[in-house]
Amino acid sequence: MKKPFNQLQHKRDIIRQFTPNWFTVTMGTGVAALIIAELPFAHELLWQLGAFLWQINIALFTVFSLLYFLRWMLYPAEARQIFSHPAMSLFLGAIPMGLATILNGFLKFGTALYGDTAVQIAQWLWYADVILAVLMAWCVPFLMYSRQQHELKSMTAVWLLPIVACEVAAASGGLLLGHLEAGLHALGILLGSYVLWGISVLPAFAVLTVLMLRLALHQLPPQDMAVSSWLALGPIGTGALALLLLGAQAPHLLAALNLQALGELFQHAGIMAALILLGFGAWWLGIAVLTTLFHMKNMPFNLGWWGLTFPLGVFTLAVLNLGQQMQIHMLCHIAYGLAVILLGLWSMVAYQTVKGCYGGQLFFSPCLKAYLEKH
């Protein structure tokens, strides 16, 4: 029987080889927990299952944060190499997005489990998430422009990760507003969330435009990056979800300032824009499925497979929210179907991750390898 971590030379290599792409596990697990609780059958049981999975996600995020902190403390010179690595640095954006799923869970599950304290915790976590998301949206692209070497041929949808975190925070702001009283504080969160949406969605669409050009000129991404095609659903689905959540809160918040008509405009415009965005997302979903099928036979498992979960999850939540707001049952049924597919994908990827983690082969830092080759 093989021992745990048998493919690592030393147990401390878990820390030395730890990279921020592990936080994609918390992104996928967090969105799966939120979606389980939305399914219409066996609601009480599935709500408890979602709450349990959310608590596991908190534990995972805590462990990953500790491991990454220890890497910076014990191997600072090696940890700094991430800033020069053209691929691994992009996964820094997964940290605030993983945190967002936790704060959303406090609003979904925590209020029933811990009372009003959960809203206070979620509020502080939201501010922390916004700070992290904005820093990633500024700093990682600046590193791409100043220290790293990139080519159009090697571009993938992973470029989206550092900037999408802001619109994830915007969607979380919409959820948070549903638990706050109308006032200047809530209004500030509403308007700030729209600003976060602009910080993220508009640059993301610029990246998607270039990505379409890259696919036309240089064909599909390689096998080990084929799953990255699903990441394009992330900014589209989250962008639509944020507009829906913020729009639903805008009328009563702006009514306090005698701007109810403006709030209703935000709500109606959000529904219309979300419908258009989800159409664009449906196109990308088709491209992602065809790309995956094209490479299916020879796709090696890696942590990038978690890209199958979070983007599809936020797209599913956006479809469900749109169906609920417009009271179109067909859209809700489509969302439930996507949710079942998502949970199946999550189960498969989670199993492979546990298996790879047990063996130790998933603990690998490309930026460390490049650093050691130079020295």
URMOHU-V752875 format. One line per field, one symbol per residue. phi: phi as a letter, one per 20 degrees, with the letter a starting at -180 (. if undefined). psi: psi as a letter, one per 30 degrees, with the letter a starting at -180 (. if undefined). burial: b if it has 24 or more other ideal C-beta (glycine too) atoms within 12 Angstrom, else e. A space follows every 10 residues. Layout:
phi: ???
psi: ???
burial: ???
//
This chain:
phi: .feflfedfc fffgffefcf ffffffffff fffffgfefe dlgfffffff ffffffffff ffffffffff fffecfffff fffdefdfff ffffffffff fffffffedf ffecmfgfff ffffffffff fffffffeff gfffedcddc cgfefcffgf gfdfgfffff ffffffffdd ffrfffffff fffffggfge ffffffffff ffffffecmf ffgfdfffgf fffgffffff ffffffffef gfffffdmcf fffffgffff ffffffffff ffffffffff ffffdgfcef fbffffffdf gfffffffff fffffeldff ffffffffff fgffffffff fffffffffn feebdfffff ffffd
psi: kklkhfgkel fffeeegklf ffffeeeeee eeeeeeffkf kheeeeeeee eeeeeeeeee eeeeeeeeee eeeeieeeef ffffkfeeff ffffeeeeee eeeeeeeeee eeefafeeee eeeeeeeeee eeeeeefeee eeeeffflkl leegklffff efffeefeee eeeeeeffgl kkaeeeeeee eeeeeeeeee eeeeeeeeee eeeeeeegal llefgeffff fffdfeeeee eeeeeeeffe efefffghhe eeeeeeeeee eeeeeeefee eeeeeeeeee eeeegeegjk klffffffde eeeeeeeeee eeeeefhjee eeeeeeeeee eeeeeeeeee eeeeeeeeff ffjkjeeeee eeef.
burial: eeeeeeebee eebbbbbbbb bbbbbbbbbb bbbbbbbbbe eeeeebbebb bebbbbbbeb beebbebbee beeebeebbe bbbbbbbbbb bbbbbbbbbb bbbbbbbbbb eeeeeeebbe bbbebbbebb ebbbbbbebb bebbeeebeb eeeebbbbbb bbbbbbbbbb bbbbbbbbbb ebeeebbebb bbbbbbbebb bebbbebbeb beebbeeeeb beeebbbbbb bbbbbbbbbb bbbbbbbbbb bbbbeeeeee eebeebbeeb bebbbebbeb bbebbebbbe bbeebeeebe bbbbbbbbbb bbbbbbbbbb bbbbbbeeee bbeebbebbb bbbebbeebb ebbeebbeee bbbbbbbbee beeee
//
